[in-house]
Amino acid sequence: MKAMVLAAGVGSRLRPLTDRLPKALIEVGGMPLIEIVLRRLAAAGVRQAVVNTHHEAEPLERFLRGRSDLGLRIEISHETELLDTGGGIKHAAAFLAGSEPFIVHNADVVSAVDLRLLVDAHRSSGALATLSVRERKASRAFLFDTAGQLCGWERADTGDLVWTSGPADPVHRLGFDGIQVLSPGIFDLLTEDGAFSMTRTYLWLAGSGERIVAFRSDAYYWADVGSLPKLEAVRQHVAAHGLPL
């Protein structure tokens, strides 16, 4: 099985830590974030992974080249300009293409989500994409109908609301974990070039009849490390409970 780790972000809300260090190399529990993710992917059966890089790419790429002990063949997809999630995934299509689904995991997420169960759910559903989501406070939320199909997106702080094909009721407003499984057929449907968001892509794909479905991860520990206060909270959790490896 293959996977992609999204690690190209600048990490502006983590400054000054990220002034000279890529966000993926910030440590939690004595281990860089990228290593935590790669070890979890390897434990879930992933044997090949691609990592996209951009901000402070050299130290991250040097770290990755020196970690043959992780049980993964690691490739690098360098972005001279940030391509956002959709553009980044499309840029790595040559590595990810094939007949099997693959995991996409944000580098700045620390979680105990059962990745094997996520992949199994994706395979059994026949979906194009399966998004690990949970009920939580979030400024942005995916909207799913009662069957678990994506039907919209909402941004609470601006009031923006987008439906895939008209309003649905009732809906589940769920925060995205930054963890997903995609079927390789998605590359035939990524018509945009350059930088673009997978959120917008998922909305029009779902509106076109493609299955973009929810995997409820509420039972598992999850945290993103997107700001200094969040980083401190994750470090405190790990100090008390250990790393979710």
SVG drawing of the C-alpha trace seen along z (x, -y; Angstrom):
<svg xmlns="http://www.w3.org/2000/svg" viewBox="-34 -36 55 40">
<polyline fill="none" stroke="black" stroke-width="0.4" points="0.0,0.0 1.1,-3.6 0.6,-6.8 1.2,-10.5 2.2,-12.8 1.4,-16.5 4.3,-18.4 4.8,-21.4 3.1,-24.1 4.8,-27.1 3.5,-26.8 3.1,-30.5 1.1,-30.1 4.0,-28.2 6.5,-31.0 9.2,-31.5 9.7,-27.7 9.1,-27.5 11.3,-30.5 14.2,-28.1 12.5,-24.7 9.9,-22.9 6.7,-22.3 7.1,-18.5 10.3,-18.4 8.9,-20.0 9.1,-17.4 6.4,-16.0 7.4,-13.5 11.0,-13.6 10.0,-12.6 9.5,-14.8 5.9,-15.0 6.8,-13.5 8.3,-10.5 5.2,-9.9 3.0,-9.9 5.4,-7.7 5.7,-5.1 1.9,-5.0 1.6,-4.5 4.2,-1.7 2.3,0.0 -0.9,-0.1 0.8,1.7 2.1,-1.1 5.3,-0.2 5.8,-3.2 5.3,-6.8 5.7,-10.2 6.2,-13.4 5.7,-16.8 8.1,-19.6 8.4,-23.3 9.1,-25.5 12.6,-24.8 12.7,-21.7 16.4,-20.9 16.4,-19.8 13.2,-17.8 14.5,-16.1 17.8,-15.4 16.0,-13.8 13.8,-11.7 16.8,-10.4 18.5,-9.3 15.5,-7.3 15.8,-3.9 15.0,-2.3 11.3,-3.2 10.3,-0.3 9.2,-2.5 10.5,-3.4 10.2,-7.2 10.0,-9.5 10.0,-13.3 7.7,-15.5 9.2,-18.9 7.0,-21.9 8.7,-25.1 5.4,-26.9 2.8,-25.7 0.2,-23.7 -2.4,-23.3 -3.8,-19.9 -5.3,-19.1 -2.4,-20.4 0.1,-18.6 -1.7,-15.3 -1.9,-15.7 1.8,-16.6 2.6,-13.2 0.3,-11.3 3.1,-9.4 4.0,-7.9 0.5,-7.2 -1.1,-5.9 -1.9,-2.2 -4.8,0.1 -4.9,-0.2 -6.3,-3.0 -3.8,-5.1 -3.8,-7.1 -3.2,-10.9 -2.2,-12.2 -1.4,-15.7 2.1,-15.9 0.8,-18.2 -1.8,-15.7 -1.1,-13.5 -3.8,-10.9 -4.7,-7.3 -7.2,-6.9 -7.2,-3.3 -5.7,-3.6 -6.3,0.1 -10.0,-0.3 -10.2,-3.4 -8.7,-1.6 -11.1,1.3 -14.1,-1.0 -13.0,-2.7 -12.6,0.6 -15.9,2.0 -17.8,-1.2 -16.5,-1.5 -16.1,-5.2 -13.8,-7.5 -12.7,-9.1 -13.2,-8.4 -12.6,-11.3 -11.8,-10.7 -14.1,-13.1 -15.5,-13.8 -17.9,-16.0 -15.9,-18.9 -15.7,-22.6 -14.2,-23.8 -14.4,-27.0 -14.7,-24.8 -16.9,-21.7 -17.9,-19.1 -21.6,-18.4 -22.7,-14.8 -26.2,-13.4 -27.6,-10.6 -26.1,-8.0 -22.6,-9.5 -22.3,-11.0 -20.8,-14.5 -23.5,-17.0 -21.9,-20.4 -19.3,-22.5 -19.6,-25.3 -17.3,-28.0 -18.7,-29.2 -16.6,-32.4 -17.8,-33.9 -21.1,-32.2 -20.2,-30.6 -22.3,-27.6 -21.9,-25.5 -24.1,-22.6 -23.1,-19.9 -26.6,-19.7 -29.1,-21.6 -29.7,-21.8 -30.1,-18.6 -31.8,-18.0 -30.8,-16.7 -27.0,-17.0 -24.0,-16.1 -21.5,-18.9 -18.1,-17.2 -14.5,-18.5 -12.0,-16.9 -9.1,-15.0 -6.6,-15.7 -6.6,-11.9 -8.2,-10.3 -8.1,-7.4 -8.4,-7.9 -9.0,-5.5 -6.5,-6.0 -9.4,-6.7 -9.5,-10.2 -6.6,-11.3 -8.7,-11.0 -11.1,-13.5 -8.6,-16.1 -9.1,-18.6 -7.5,-21.6 -3.8,-22.5 -1.5,-24.4 -2.6,-25.1 -6.1,-24.0 -7.9,-22.7 -9.3,-19.2 -12.3,-20.7 -13.6,-22.4 -12.8,-19.4 -14.7,-17.0 -17.7,-19.3 -18.1,-19.3 -17.2,-15.5 -20.0,-14.7 -22.3,-17.0 -21.5,-15.0 -22.5,-11.7 -19.2,-10.5 -19.1,-8.8 -17.2,-11.0 -18.0,-9.5 -17.4,-9.9 -15.4,-7.7 -16.4,-8.6 -13.3,-8.8 -14.8,-10.2 -13.6,-7.3 -9.9,-8.0 -7.5,-10.6 -6.8,-13.3 -5.1,-16.7 -3.7,-19.1 -0.5,-21.0 -1.3,-24.1 -0.5,-26.7 1.7,-27.2 -1.1,-26.7 -2.2,-23.5 1.4,-22.3 1.7,-22.7 -1.6,-20.9 -0.4,-17.9 2.9,-17.8 1.1,-17.8 -1.2,-14.9 1.8,-12.9 3.7,-13.5 0.8,-12.0 -0.3,-9.2 2.6,-8.5 2.8,-8.7 0.0,-7.0 2.2,-4.7"/>
</svg>
